[in-house]
Amino acid sequence: MPPIPPLFTLPIQPNGRITCTQPSPRIYLLTFESPPDNRLTPSFCSSLLLALDILDHRFPKGVVVTTSGIQKFYSNGLDYESAVKEGERFWSGSLYPLWRRILTYPMPTIALLPGHAFAGGFMTAMMHDYRLMNPHRGFLCLNELDFGAPMKAPMASIFRQKVPNPNTFRTIILESKRYGALEGLKEGLLDGLGGMEEVVVFVREMGLIDRAKTGVYGRLKMEMWRETVGYLDKVEEGERIWENQMEDNRKRQEEEKRRVEDWERQNSGGRSKL
């Protein structure tokens, strides 16, 4: 039989795309390919957001699955240059609208991870209702500690709300631990293992196809994840708080250094014993 044509395809600049297929009735598969590693650029975010809008408003309700056509990566996280260049516009105009849409989507959502989900890619997967992962390839990791990037409020919030064990939450943030699929399943970061065939079975066994039929699915999620939704909605306020915290931290460090210098002068005539 000839391959089933996609429902639609959207470009990701400069050389990527999102393809929507229907591997099973009312299961919509959004496969993104943005070489080399599916970085969350403004174009990536806007195209995935549009794909979600199209499915919501032009197709019967069902289940939405996102995955990567690049088998090594689900996503390797934010495009740092885009984030720095765009500033607040990146958060308010690209990334946060996508995350909010996924988090409160009016149908069940599943992130199917064929490989690595690092940093912002891991966060994006956590915005979904469920996560299934290839048991043979890839790691889940928040590696902000390794490259010296502090986490913004919604980034930490989604893990605080969804990770069952606070010790796991601590390990994810403060140790940059890489979780393979089996350990991710054990710690509640994943809901299953496998590929698309396993997703179809998971959808059937969980009875997800008709979950959206009453029209309140997204509203229920808005209340469940109120903390994270609030951070995603209040971008300007969040950025002001962020800047104030950075300035407060700078002042605290200056005061801390002054106390150390005073101690050194009092105890060693201006020379440290350290």
Secondary structure, 3 states (H helix, E strand, C coil): CCCCCCCEEEEECCCEEEEEEEEECCEEEEEEECCCCCCECHHHHHHHHHHHHHHHHHCCCCEEEEEECCCCEEECCECHHHHHHHCHHHHHHHHHHHHHHHHCCCCCEEEEECCEEECHHHHHHHCCCEEEECCCCCCEECCHHHHCCCCCHHHHHHHHHHCCCHHHHHHHHHHCCCECHHHHHHCCCCCEECCHHHHHHHHHHHCCCCCCCCCCHHHHHHHHCHHHHHHHHCHHHHHHHHHHHHHHHHHHHHHHHHHHHHHHHHHHCCCCCC
